Amino acid sequence: MNVNSVVKILEQIAPLEYAAQWDNVGLLVGSSEWLADSILLTIDLTDAVLREAIDSKIHMIVSYHPPIFEAFKSLTDASTKQRTVLELVMSRIAVYSPHTALDAAPAGVNDWLASCVGNGDVRALESLESLPETEQCKIVTFCPAEAVDRVRNGLASVGAGRIGKYRLCSFELEGKGTFFAGEGAKPAVGAHGSLQRVDEVRLEMVCAKAALGLAMITLRESHPYEEPPIEIYPLLPRPQRHIGQGRRVTLDQPVTLKAIVESIKQRLSARQVQAAVGHDAPSKYQRIGLCAGAGGSLLAAAIDQGCQLFLTGELRHHDILNAQARGCTVVLAGHTNTERGYLKPLRKRLIDLLPGVTVNISKRDADPLRVM
């Protein structure tokens, strides 16, 4: 098994286009041709984890948090991060980071975290908006009924009309078209000198932006009119309910704060969590917002969507006060506590998808903070 084969599986689990724009995800260190028969999973690629990987002769590290975030202007042993990269390269250990792509993905980190608060309807707080490449635009034209098949087939030959696994997708609507042929015009139907009304069919087909130029040439060649009517509409991306950052959980049954906290502590194996109860908070909670790690950027969205409680790893002090003032209870479970538990289901998924590859969770990866 090489690195490229593992990367394909990782991108199948969490496509990189799901990641936040500011993030640095994907293969960060190594060659796609390097051996990858052993994988080490970790939240943070610390020096201790690096030593563990080298001692265990690991081929590839999947580090949830990207160990390279800011660009290097040089690669020497002048800083800890640069030394880490140098050691990885010299040891031929590849590094891949899924981070926010894995947060957003179905069955990813945030869906796992959502399972810690109870059963219910789960959807993204910030739904990812996407549009298949073949559906970026819509081409509309009008032509006589006898020319519709020729025009549709011509457009389809250059990629228009593709929706998922289907081809030649189009919409037809019959109606009346009008024109007045000027001097020198050569109308394919009708006559000069007066307003003409002709039976026409409105034909619509989706198309990729990259194919528009060729589609216009093909449409003109297959259309019987001297001046074919052509309209092009850009299409907006569509929200994906179960893909995106954060989650909003509407529980099947409302539960008390104590019950929610106990469930979180048990599922995260946390000895304690912190809570700030919102002003005029309900006795029982049913709509819960959450985000693994540092979820401050999603707090307002959660409250706006009616969440009575927001679960995350850490928040700024003033964000907590603002949440309380708006009636939202906040539960903080520790940054990596809301992430590390997902490594177990991730390991299982990789073992199932990568037969013959050894996948282990780092024994030296740990929350840097201690309760004293």
WOCOR-V383106 format. One line per field, one symbol per residue. psi: psi as a letter, one per 30 degrees, with the letter a starting at -180 (. if undefined). A space follows every 50 residues. Layout:
# WOCOR-V383106
psi=???
This chain:
# WOCOR-V383106
psi=kleeeeeeeefeeikffflkefljlajfklkfflkhfkkkklekileeee eeeeeghkekkjjekkfjekkkfljagfleeeeeeeeeefghjlkkkecf efefkkgaeeeeeeffflkakklkejkkklkkefgflkkklklleffeee eeeeeefgflgjjbgklgklkkkkakllljklkflikflallflkkklkl kkkkklkkeffeeeeeeeeeefkfleikkkkkkkkklkkjegkaklkkkj kekklleeeeeeeeeeefhkellkkjklkhklfkkejkllkkbjgeffee eeefggkfkkkaelllefeeeeeefggkkkkkgkdfegeeffeeeeeeee eefikfkkjlkkffklkfkkk.
